[in-house]
Amino acid sequence: MRSLILFAAAPLALALASHAMAQQTLPSAAPSTAQVGGQAPGYFRFFVGRFEVTALLDGTHPFPSDKVAVGATEDQVAATLKDDFLPLRYEGMINAFLVNMDGRLVLIDTGAGNLYGKDGGGLKRAIAAAGYTPDQVDDVFITHLHEDHAGGLVLDGQPVFSKAIIHIPRKEADFWLDNRNQATVNDLLKPFFPAVQKVVLPYQQSGRVKLFDEGAALVPGLTPIAAPGHTPGHTVYLLQDGGQSLLFWGDTVHMAPVQFPDPNVAIRYDWNVPMAVAAREKLIAQAASEKWLVAGAHISFPGVGHIRRTGADRFEWVPLNYTLNRTQP
Ligand SMILES: [Zn+2]
C-alpha cells in the first residue's frame, strides 16, 4: 500500500512542476478574442409515435415571481427558488410547439410576437431554423388568448401565417374579444384585451378564425381538453399516437420550481385562482399517473418532460433527455 502511495505521488510532483513552467511561459500580449454571445437556434425535436414534434423558443424574459405569486409569500418563493439555485427574477421561457402530423403542420400557440418587446418575437426565426416556414403551417391551436401565446400571430405589423386556420376555444374568444369583460379583471390583465384583439383581427378579416366548443373533435390524434381557471377558456391539447402521449398544457404551470413542489401556488395572471389551482392539481396528478410527456409554455426550454410524484401533493419535473436522434418517450 505504502509503495502505491509513493508511486502515485510522482506524477503529481511532475504535474506541479509543469504547471509552474506553464505559468512562466504565458505570452505577455493580452488575449484579444471577443466573446461571441448568443445561443444555439431555439428548437428541439422529438417524436410522439409517428408525429414529429418541434419545441420552439420565442424568447425569454425575467419573470417577476416575487410580485405575481399568490398563496406564497415572497420569502417562501425566494427560498424555493434558492433550492433550485435560481434568483427571484429568474429567466422565464416563452415556448411554442410545432407538430407535423402526417404532413399536416400544426402549431400550438405562437409566442409573444412584439407584445413583450425585445424579449419575444423569436418564433419565426426558430421555425426557419427548424427547417419550416410559417407559410407551411396549416393550423394554429391557441391554448388561451394571453399576449405571450397569441401575440405571435402578428410580427412587425404583418400576419405571420399566410394560410393557417386559427383555432380558438369559443369561451376564450367570447371573453377576450369582448371589451365589456375588461372591467371584471385586475389591472395586470386589462391591457391584454386591446393587445390580443389587434393580433386576432387580421385573421378574422380574412375569415381564418375558427372557434370550437368544449369536447369538439379537431384533428385526429390531437384532443382538446378544457382546463379553465388561468383564463375562462384555457384549453390543453393531448397528442397521441402509437401508445404515446404528450400533453401541451399551456399555462398550467408558470413557475416550475415553485408550483411542482406546491401546486397550490397561483399567479396574479390567473383569471380565477381557485379554478386555476384545481385545474393544475388535476392535470399534474393525471400526467404523473399516466406518465404522459408534458410540454409547457413557460418551463425551461424546451419545456418538455415527465412529472414524478414525490409526496401527497408534491411533484417534481423530470426534463426529457436530450437526443440527436428519434426519441421514443
Ligand atoms: Zn397565460
Residues whose N, C-alpha, C, O or C-beta is under 5 A from the ligand:
A	BS01	ZN	H146 D251
